[in-house]
Amino acid sequence: MTEFEALLAASRTAVERWVKARMGRPADAEDVLQETYLAAYRSFPALRNPEVFLPWLLGIARRKTADWYRTQARRREDLVEQLPETPAAAREDSAVEETLEALPERDRLMLRLFYQEMLSQKQISARLQIPEGTVKSRMNTARSRFRDAYPYPPKGAKPMVKKLPKTLPAYTIEWTREPAFPVIWEELMGWFIVPKPGETLVWGMYDLPSRKLDVSYEMAVTGPASVHGLEGVSIRAKTIPPETELSPEDPMRATVDASNGGQDEWTFIAQIKDGYTRFLAAEHLEQGVRTITTFLDGEAFTRNWGFGEDNCGTPVHLAPRGLIRREGDRVTASVQGDVMDLVGRCRLTLDGAAIDTVCLMDLGMYEEGMVSEQYLNREGRTVLWRRFNRDDWAQDRCGKRWSELLPENERITVNGQTYVHWYDCLCVRE
């Protein structure tokens, strides 16, 4: 194996994650990757320091991705010129494009160079032959004007005013014969917040059978953010500890500690793009040091934040696919491995209020031996989330099977195995 091949093998996963996150279709991503590797092979003899191979290769990938988008833009411009002037043709541009076109030429130029051609402020300075300080000033002005003109402007984080009840309200779930309705589900899996400007949320975990609130979290989108050139939003998460601290022997203690990483407040970055919601980066505490991991960090990131093939995320548009079937307390899956599907329509009566919902069920996507039920309203927002553990889940740590630990709790069978209801989550939005 040559030096180039060895360095490429060590860097390939990170580069592929970066390119696939930027491209809409896998075939387009493969084309860009092939162009990147070919260009890197030709230029490798000029690389003086092999220790910077990965950032050097990512730089090539960035340029090749920009080249691809410029080519697509030129093709689209050629097509638009051939179309008749009709209202339908005018609607071809997205809200972003329409907003850009309405800006002054200088603002439009700055934003296109930075976001579409992915040039750094230093590179923009060289191209336009103006000082970097001027680039920064003009960029801030352009961003501000874009935010003011964009039809869905950021509203800022709203103050948290609603609180969760200290005790889980009574609820009933009535399964109906009506087909499950499709929903647009934009929430981040496991955290319930939608990664869009202005979104806020409070959610909490309720132990069963005690029904007491063990911990809750305040979530708020704080503004735009960028990770390795990918645009998303920054989300602040804050832990609200319970009035009575959980004992070390309480099985919920380990789950609560794992959910917040031992931190009172932290951030992560996420986005909605190409029909998927995904995490891009997350902050965590490790031996007293705050560490940021991103989607390029492989297993260190994906084991906690990665969902879907190549961290594509979770799909926004949900409709029943027939992959999971639920009949009473029996659940069967028609495919092997982790799977998620809408399994039915339910009348959820929570604290006296009846809500028309669909049940989104997941088998093993969070972790092996775990099943969840997520009851979504017609707006695609979670009303109630329920967790079930396989009877032998974490038996070494807990010392008993879950049917022995929680003999009063509800049970279901999944592909013939017993699962025991452990805890619920409630969400409160503005």
PyMOL commands that set and color helices and strands:
alter all, ss='L'
color gray80, all
select helices_A, chain A and resi 3-22+26-46+50-82+87-90+95-102+105-116+121-128+132-149+251-260+295-297+299-305+309-311+395-398+402-405
alter helices_A, ss='H'
color red, helices_A
select strands_A, chain A and resi 171-175+183-184+200-207+213-227+230-240+265-273+276-286+289-294+314-315+317-318+324-327+330-333+339-350+353-363+370-376+382-390+411-414+417-428
alter strands_A, ss='S'
color yellow, strands_A
deselect
rebuild
show_as cartoon
